[in-house]
Amino acid sequence: MQYIILGANGYVGSYIYRHMKKDNLKVIGTGHCREGEKDLVCFDALHDSITNVVKLVTEREKTAIICIAQTNIDQCKLDYDLSRQVNVTFVQSATEKLLQEGFHVIYFSTDNVFDGMRGNYSESDKPNAINQYGKMKQEVEECFLEKFPEVCIFRIPKVLSAEREKQNLLTDFESKLNGEEVRCIKNNCISIIAKEDLYQACLISSKQKMHGLYNLSCGEQYSRKQLAEKFFMSIGVDYKKIVELELEKFGFSDARPLNIGLDNSKFRKATGYEFITYDMLLDQYRIVNGYGDNRKTVDMIKKIM
């Protein structure tokens, strides 16, 4: 099996690419080549042909994982045309070419395809996106389900990691330990998923040639405030500066669905896979980033407060 990771220097794609390399899998990663990423194939979704990447694959069994996307919700509205070129036009044309070349294709969609009126959404619930990002993803989902049913669509929520890094919500919580308020959207209920689960789901999908639509999540649903409270509790800090504000107070350019938890039952029943829970991920984060049972570290953080 040989893999192509389209977007191997993004938040999710880079993790999948690194771990495939670590596991000695045959993998090609594409991205906007920057210093320190010389092992990636330089690729611009707006200007380069996917054919040039396909030619690099030598194995008969092959999987392409599409991680290229404009995921900034407000940017999708503010720069609609450019965002749509990436999120819809490129994805659809690249997928068609990959399928013609015999690839198994895995595509990441989003919980933002729902309007957030109910939560605990399953694959049988009808999408009704209320922001441009979600509408783009919904359009691609509908296209694939109708025209390319052999594609595996993974609908994902907030992606978290045990690593201290940008875009990781846990790292954002940790950065507020200087006394800054943790501002949470009131009535916002979401699911989460660990990067490791995304990686494992891709391997399972590739091996089993899974197709159709699947929700990936830890199966739990939390408010933003609950996520923050559990994080600080896990590192031994009773943080008092967690506030909930109405959505309008955040000044977003585009709408945000509030209650968008995902039911993961279909994937679990199909594969027997058990997802990493939020508590398990918090344990990993604490250990990886030097908290553990080190009381000196915890005491130092309390002094900062």
N, C-alpha and C positions, 0 to 999 in steps of 0.2 A: 504494500500500500504506500502510495506517495500522496502527500498533502500540499495544497497551496493555501496559504493564509493571506487573503487580500485585506490589507490593512494591518500588517504585523508590527507596526509601531504605535498603535492606539492602545487605549486603556485595557481592553479585553484581548485584542489580537496579539499584543506583545506577550501577554501571559501564556496564551495557547502556544504561540511560536516558541518561546523560551523552554516551555516544558516538553514540547515535542522534541526539541533539540536535546534536552537533558535525558529524555527517555530513548534517545538514539533512533528516533523515527525519521524517515525520509521526508523532509519538509522544505518548502520554498516559501519565503515570506516576502511580501511586497510592501512598499511604503515610500513616502517622501524621504529620500535619503538625506540623513543629517550626520554630522560628525559622531562617530561612535556606533553607527549602524551600517557599517560597510558590508555586512553579510546579507543585507536585504537587496532585493531587486528593485531598482528605482521604478516607480510606477505612479502616474498621475491619472486618476480616474476620469478627469475631464479631457485629457489630451492624448493619452496613450492607448494603444490597442491591446486588448486582453489576449489576442492571438500570440503576441510576443512572449507572454508569460506561459501560455499553454505549451508552446514549443519546447520549454525547458523540462517538461515532465517526461520521464522515460519509462515509467511503470504502466502496466495495463490497468491495474486497480488504482483508482485515484479519487481523491475527495477534495473539493474546494470549499473553503469556509469563508463566507463573505462578512468581513468585519468593517468594511469601509462604509462610513455614514457621517452625515452631519447630525450629531445627536443633541446639540444645543437647541432647546425648544424655542427660545426667543429668537435665535439666529435664523431658524427655519422660517419665521415670519418676516423678520427684518430684511433678510436676503433670500427671498422666496425662490426666485428663478435659479440662482446658483445652487441652493440647497436641493431643489427638486431635480436638477441635473444629476446630482450625486445620488440622492436617496431613491429616486425612481428610474430616471432614464438610464443611467449607467447600470444599476443593479439588474434591471430587466434585460437589457441587451447583453450584458456579461453572462448572466445566467443562461440565456438562450444559447449562446456560443459554447459555454461549458458543458451543457447537456448534449449538444451536438457532438462534442468531442469525447463523450462517454464518462464524464465526471459525475460522481455523486455530489450534490450541492446541499450545503447547510447554510441557512440564512437566519440572521438574528432580527426578530421584530421586537415589539415593545408593549408594555402594559398600557401605554398611552393611546392604544387603539380604542380604549373604552372611555365612556363619558364620566365614570367615577360616581355614578348615582347609587350603586349597590354594593360593589365589592365581591370578593370571593368568586371571581369570574372563571368559568370553565371554557373549554374550546367550543362548546355548543352555543355559548352566548354571542349574540350579534354585536360586532364592533360598532361604535358610534363616536369616533374621535372628535374632540372639540378644539384641538390645536393643530397647527399645520404639520408639525412633526408627526403626530399620530395619524393624521390624514394621509400623509405620504406612505407611512408604513402600512396602513390599512389598504391603500391602493395596491401596493405590492403583494400583500397577503392575498387579496382577492384575485389578482392576476395569476399568481402561482397556483392557487387552488383550482382555478378554472383551466388555465392553459398548460401549466407545468406541474401536475400533481405529484410527480416523482421527487420534487424538492422537499427537503426536510426543513420546516419552519419552526424555529425555537422562539417563542415569545417570552421575553425576559423582563424582570423588574429591576430595582436598584441593585447594582452589582457591587459587592464588598470584597475586601481582601484582608488577609492577615498581615500584609505588608504596609509599612508606613509610606504613603505615596499620595501625590496629587490625585484629585477626583475620588478618593476613597472617603466615604462619609465618616468612617471611624477616625481617620486622620484629621478630618475637619473638626470632629468633636474634641479630639485631643488638643488641637491648636488653640482651643478656647480656654485652656487651663491658666492662661495669663489673667483671667478675670473677665474676659469678654462674654457677653450674653450668647447663649445658644438659642437662636430664634427658630421656632418651629411653626409650621403652618397648622392652624387649628383645624381639626376634623380631617386631617390628612392621614389616611390609613393605607399602608403599602406592604408589599412582600419584599423579601430580599433574596439574593442568591450569592453564594460564594464563587469566586473565580474558579476554584478547583472543581466545583460541580459543573460549571460550563465546559471545562476541559474534558472531564469524564463523559459528559453527555455527548460531546462531539466524537469521542472515540467509540462510544456505544453506537451512535447513529451511523458512523462510517462502517463499523463491522457488520451491523445488521441491515444496512441499507434502508434505514428508516425513512419514511416519507409522510407528508401531511403535516398537520399543525399540532404542536405540543407546548403547553405552558411549563416553563421551568421556574421553580421557586422552592424555597425551603418549606413551603406549605403553611408557614405561620404568617400572621398579619399583625402589624404594630402601627401605632401612631408614631409620628416623628418624636414626640416627647418621650414615649416609652422607649424608643431606640436609644435616645440620649441618656435617659435615666439608667437603663441597663448597662450602657457602656461605662459610665462613671462608677457605678456600683461594682463593676467587674474589676476595676483597677483600685478599688478601695477608697473612692472619693465621694463624699456627699455634696455634690455640686448644686448650689442654690440658684444659679443664674440661668435656668432653663425656662424660657417664656414661650407661650403660645399666642400667636397673633392671627387675626383674620387674613385671608389670602390677599385682600386688596392692599394690605400694608407693605407687601413685598415689592410692589411696582413692576411686576412682570409685564412684558410686552404682549405675551399671548396667554391664552387660558391654561389652567391647570386642572385636571381631573383630581378629585379628592380621594375617593375610596376605590382604590384600584388593586386590591389584593388578588393574587392568582392562585387558583386551585391546581395542584400538581398531580392529581390522582391518575390522569390518563398516562403520563409518562411512567409513573411508579408501577402501575399495573402492567404496562407493556414491557418493562425492563427489569423490575424488581429492585431498582436502584433506590437507595435511601440518601436523602439530601443532608448536608451539613446544616444543623440548626443555628439560630442566631447565638445562643449561649455557647455552643461549641466554637463558633467563629470568634467570639469574644475571648474565650480561653486561649485560642491560638494567637490572637493579636497581643494579648497580655504577655504571653511567653516569648513570642518572637521579638517583641519590642522592649524587653528587659524589665517588665514589671514583676511577673512571677509572684513569689512570696517575699520579695525583697522589701522589708518594711521601711528601710531607709529611703527607697525610691518613693514609696507612698507618702511617707512623712514629708519629703521634700516638696511633693506636689501640693500637699495640704498647706504648707507654708506659703506657697505662691498665691493660694486663694486668699 
